[in-house]
């Protein structure tokens, strides 16, 4: 899947086409173009629509706006055949040929917004976080309109799979872990692993990894041998400010305050 965060597009007229991003190649490769209006125009009192457009290969999409200064969206291009290995199931390509314009789904919209933020500020979260969002977005589109209450209940990981996944994440705190790594060592697809891990632990893989990082950081803070910047790097954070924000969101205080409080 290729993503691109779009700049503000001037009104009253804007046009987008799927022909550049969507193309059909050898072996039946199929790409689809998706545009998600990920945030409201900048007026503080805006209460207009937020919507999602889905267009299959080669379909031209255009839109007209009036009395709106700017809009912001994000485009996603799906290569469905290559996504089958991620999902661990075959995709009905005929289903992907039907356009869906001007619709709204809270879950898809929320995931699209999070991915747009990740594109705008790369490196803010772990690779696991981005992988999980991409997988969830694809599943959301393929299952849009289904009755979720009727979907098959997800099973949990076998004990050996759960142990191996936890061990792998703990051993790679500083280098980062991708969803495909965990899927490979547990012999599952990325989609199957993500759902089964959450069913087993109550947390998504990236959330579990974040807790591991914070727990390790607390141990290093108590040791007192490393600076905050060094602890951030050892525990896999891109920079000290990211480490501080993550630590505060989970523990409730900054790492510096937490260390001083434990020493007093």
C-alpha positions, -999 to +999 in steps of 0.1 A: +000+000+000+013+034-009+002+065+010+006+102+005-005+130+027-021+157+007-016+194+012-045+217+016-064+219-017-078+253-027-115+257-033-139+262-050-128+234-073-106+204-068-101+173-089-085+140-082-080+110-105-071+074-098-055+068-132-020+079-121-020+060-088-041+030-100-029+008-127-032-028-139-001-048-144+010-084-151-004-114-133-037-097-127-022-070-104-049-047-093-046-014-075-074+008-060-074+044-051-089+056-019-093+092-007-101+100+029-111+135+040-092+133+072-099+166+089-123+194+088-115+227+070-098+252+093-129+271+103-135+266+140-173+264+136-172+239+107-199+212+109-199+200+073-195+165+060-165+143+063-164+115+039-145+087+022-142+079-015-132+045-029-124+041-066-113+010-085-086+009-112-088+037-138-120+053-125-119+091-127-130+109-096-137+146-093-155+169-069-167+205-065-167+225-033-182+259-027-175+285+000-148+264+015-113+278+016-094+245+018-098+208+026-072+182+036-072+145+027-050+115+024-047+091-005-042+054-002-033+030-031-040-007-024-024-035-044-049-062-034-031-093-046+000-084-026-022-078+004-035-114+004-003-126+022-009-099+049-045-109+054-039-146+052-070-150+030-080-146-006-096-114-017-126-113-040-113-090-067-148-085-081-157-069-048-129-043-053-144-033-087-173-015-071-168+022-064-180+036-031-183+074-031-192+099-004-196+073+024-186+074+060-174+047+084-161+058+118-135+031+121-121+036+086-121+073+091-103+071+125-076+047+111-071+069+080-067+100+102-040+082+124-022+070+092-023+106+079-007+119+111+020+092+109+028+103+073+030+139+084+053+131+114+072+099+104+092+082+132+069+093+160+057+058+166+071+023+161+070+003+129+045-020+146+021+009+150+021+018+113+019-019+102-011-024+125-029+006+112-023-004+075-036-039+082-067-026+101-074-001+073-074-028+046-096-051+067-120-022+074-125-015+037-129-052+028-154-057+056-173-024+052-210-030+054-208-064+071-225-071+104-196-072+128-216-092+153-218-120+128-181-122+121-162-152+133-148-149+168-110-146+167-090-173+184-059-168+206-023-176+200-010-210+211+013-208+241+045-213+220+034-186+196+027-161+224+060-169+241+080-165+209+063-132+200+069-117+235+105-129+235+112-115+201+098-080+210+118-079+242+150-089+224+145-061+198+134-031+218+161-008+205+161-020+168+123-021+162+100-048+152+077-051+122+044-069+121+057-092+094+085-103+116+061-115+143+038-131+118+067-150+103+080-164+136+045-175+147+036-189+112+006-167+107-004-139+084+000-104+097-037-100+100-042-133+118-013-125+142-025-091+151-060-102+159-048-133+178-023-114+198-048-089+210-073-117+218-045-133+239-032-103+257-059-076+255-034-053+238-024-047+202+013-057+194+024-021+193+008-014+226+025-044+242+058-033+227+054+002+241+047-011+276+079-032+273+099-001+264+085+019+293+092-009+317+128-012+305+132+026+307+120+025+343+147+000+351+174+021+335+161+052+352+165+035+386+200+024+377+209+060+372+238+053+348+224+067+316+210+101+306+174+105+294+187+108+258+206+076+261+177+057+277+155+069+248+179+054+222+184+021+242+146+016+244+139+023+208+126+058+208+135+081+179+144+110+202+142+121+239+111+142+233+092+112+219+104+091+249+092+118+273+057+120+257+053+083+256+065+079+292+041+106+304+011+091+286+016+058+303+031+066+337+014+100+342+046+120+349+078+128+330+108+103+332+129+129+350+102+136+376+097+098+380+134+092+386+137+121+411+106+109+430+120+074+433+153+086+446+138+108+473 
